[in-house]
Amino acid sequence: MNAHVIKPAITLLALALCAAGLWWAYDSFQSRYLRSFDNQATLFDGSQLRLPAELAGPGPIRVVHFWDPACPCNVGNQQHLGDLVSHFADQGVTFFVVHKPGSHGQLPANLSSLKPITRLPGSEQLPASPAVAIWDRQGRLAYFGPYSEGAVCNASNSFIEPILKALLDGRPVTASNTLAVGCYCTWAG
């Protein structure tokens, strides 16, 4: 065979193999890590939530993160939660975490300062996670719901920063029932 025919054939074969490899990598990534965004609204009703007796009553502002280690929606808000901890922890806000019952996992290093709550009364009725509950300095539930609305969570679309700023300024907040559309995983069962 002629060298003029072999060289283009080898190049064409190499390009075809590269294209097949890239397609396989893309398809593998997509099937593993990308989930379709469910546009269904979720009602977060905090009427049943209560702090454990040892945390109830007057004290610091308390933020409780509801965490399901298997939920892919946590990936988007964990960096944001870490930013909240680093910004508000030295301003009199304490941060806690409640794991989904029966789940196993470890929080990322930037969230290792969250104090675990083994049982939070009313959390068995949680509709979805990730979710957050915030109690004011008097021990009243000020907010319960998602971190934000939409597929991703960050400081620009978060509900949490304005609520914490209002509470730190001494302004009352009452938002213990919220309806939102976002990336959530079922908490019960």
Disulfide bonds with the S-S distance in Angstrom:
Cys71-Cys185 2.12
Cys73-Cys183 1.96
